[in-house]
């Protein structure tokens, strides 16, 4: 009998240990779920707050509410070298610099959510992980690296931004994957302290994840041409739209918008524009 009682006691103790272990696992899983849920809520709240900050910045730093200035097409009349085109300034860069001194331009892509300041830090890719107020986290900022000059005089100026699921940052440039959208939205506008630069979109493509400035010398016309040729040759899954009627001249400068492709770590989505007009502020 004594042996039987001891055996039952051991079985009860083993059962209690199993129940305790089971509850411990359940509690740990619940804690993980709560933490994950809390993180997701905080993440979405944080991204929303950053977007509200950008919206406030758009409203406060805009000098002119005339959206025609943003979406106006470039001059169509043939001009001579002596012709100077003027436009009204849109953004107050003095106030923008009070927000962040790394802001040096503003980019607008009509038809998309791209309507953001453009920044460059002394540390490459800094704004991949940091926001306008230097807080760490998403969504970051639209930025260029030190290899590009801030006057857009390089043969290829490469801009980076996160592919946000809500379409903010460069998430909405994936709209150019649709051929109808590509055909109907031909321009990119960049505003600097002194001028408005108008780029006509030459092509949009899913490309490799190569770091463009390390593969192609951005101050070289030949490398510019090689880059454009490679985009056509190496494009993935026929994700390529091109304005075949556009010709790239000797001195044409490019702007390349680059972002991630969801679920494809080895690819980047690019929207490439050609500088077609420079308008000075009145």
PyMOL commands that set and color helices and strands:
alter all, ss='L'
color gray80, all
select helices_A, chain A and resi 2-61+68-71+93-99+126-129+171-177+179-184+212-215+221-234
alter helices_A, ss='H'
color red, helices_A
select strands_A, chain A and resi 85-87+103-108+115-119+142-143+156-160+187-191+195-208+240-242+254-261+264-281
alter strands_A, ss='S'
color yellow, strands_A
deselect
rebuild
show_as cartoon
